[in-house]
Amino acid sequence: MTDQELVELAFTMLERSYVPYSHFPVGAALLCADGSVYTGCNVENAAYGSTICAERTALVKAVSEGHRDDFVRLAVVGNSDDYCWPCGACRQMLYEFAPELALLVGRRDRTFTALTLADLLPHGFGPRSLS
């Protein structure tokens, strides 16, 4: 799957977002080494702390299906003029499984920038930090 195809798949998730409070839909698509892709959207809650981001939705779906250490790329997109950067909680959750994960961060005009999770979360705390 090309980078652009993964980004486009993330965009299809915007319409599934449940965002009655922020009105800011986010979509994500997580590619695994075997070619499987797990998508996600943000799901808000009146108790704001219970809200889950698109990136974590995709990650939890993949982990629940048996994936742990084979994540290749994650596309994260929003319907804004700026890039849709993963929040701190998402960065930490992703770091748990894939510190070197490639990220494709997109914006409304379907352009995106590519970087690694380590670029966004240098000196992250993960399983290796506990040894």
C-alpha positions in Angstrom: 0.0 0.0 0.0 1.4 3.4 -0.9 1.6 6.3 1.5 -1.1 8.2 -0.4 -3.4 5.1 -0.3 -3.0 4.8 3.4 -3.7 8.6 3.9 -6.8 8.3 1.7 -8.0 5.3 3.8 -7.6 7.5 6.9 -9.7 10.2 5.3 -12.6 7.8 4.8 -12.7 7.5 8.6 -13.6 11.2 9.1 -17.2 10.5 8.4 -17.4 7.9 11.1 -16.0 10.2 13.8 -18.3 11.0 16.7 -17.4 14.6 17.5 -20.5 16.4 19.0 -18.3 18.5 21.3 -15.1 19.5 19.4 -16.6 19.1 15.9 -13.0 18.1 14.9 -13.1 14.7 13.1 -9.9 12.7 12.9 -9.2 9.5 11.0 -6.3 7.0 11.2 -5.1 4.0 9.3 -2.4 1.7 10.7 -0.5 -0.6 8.3 1.0 -3.9 9.6 3.9 -5.8 8.1 1.5 -8.5 6.8 -0.4 -5.9 4.8 -3.4 -5.8 7.1 -4.7 -2.3 7.9 -6.7 -1.2 11.0 -8.6 2.0 10.8 -9.9 4.3 13.5 -11.8 7.5 14.2 -12.1 9.7 17.2 -15.1 9.0 19.5 -15.9 11.8 22.0 -17.7 11.5 25.3 -19.5 14.0 27.5 -17.1 13.0 30.2 -14.2 14.4 28.1 -11.5 12.1 29.7 -13.3 9.1 28.2 -12.8 10.3 24.7 -10.6 8.1 22.5 -8.5 9.4 19.6 -8.5 7.9 16.1 -4.9 6.7 16.5 -5.6 4.8 19.7 -8.7 3.3 18.2 -6.7 1.9 15.3 -3.9 0.7 17.6 -6.3 -1.1 20.0 -8.1 -2.8 17.1 -4.8 -4.1 15.8 -3.6 -5.3 19.2 -6.9 -7.0 19.9 -6.4 -8.9 16.7 -3.0 -10.2 17.7 -0.6 -7.6 16.3 2.1 -6.4 18.7 5.4 -5.6 17.0 4.8 -5.4 13.3 3.4 -1.9 12.8 4.9 -0.3 9.7 3.1 3.1 9.1 0.3 5.1 10.6 -1.7 7.8 8.7 -3.4 10.4 10.8 -5.6 13.0 9.2 -8.0 15.8 10.1 -10.3 18.2 8.4 -8.1 21.3 9.0 -5.6 23.5 7.2 -2.9 22.4 9.6 -1.4 18.9 9.9 -3.2 16.7 12.4 -0.5 15.9 14.8 -1.0 13.0 17.3 -1.6 14.1 20.9 0.7 13.2 23.7 -1.5 10.3 24.9 -1.4 8.8 21.4 2.3 9.3 21.0 2.8 7.4 24.3 0.5 4.5 23.3 2.1 4.1 19.9 5.6 4.2 21.5 4.7 1.2 23.6 4.5 -0.9 20.5 6.5 0.8 17.8 9.0 3.5 18.8 10.3 3.8 15.2 6.9 3.8 13.6 6.6 5.9 10.4 3.9 8.5 10.6 2.0 10.2 7.7 0.3 13.3 9.1 -2.2 14.9 6.8 -4.4 17.9 6.4 -7.7 18.7 4.6 -6.1 19.3 1.2 -4.8 15.7 1.3 -1.2 16.7 1.5 0.9 15.0 4.2 4.3 15.0 5.8 6.2 12.0 6.8 8.3 11.5 9.9 8.9 8.9 12.7 7.3 8.6 16.0 10.8 9.0 17.5 10.9 12.5 15.9 7.6 13.4 17.7 8.5 11.7 21.0 12.3 11.8 21.5 13.5 10.0 24.6 10.1 8.2 25.0 9.3 5.9 27.9 8.6 2.4 26.9 9.0 -1.3 27.9 12.8 -1.0 27.5 12.8 1.8 30.0 11.7 -0.7 32.7 14.7 -3.0 32.5 
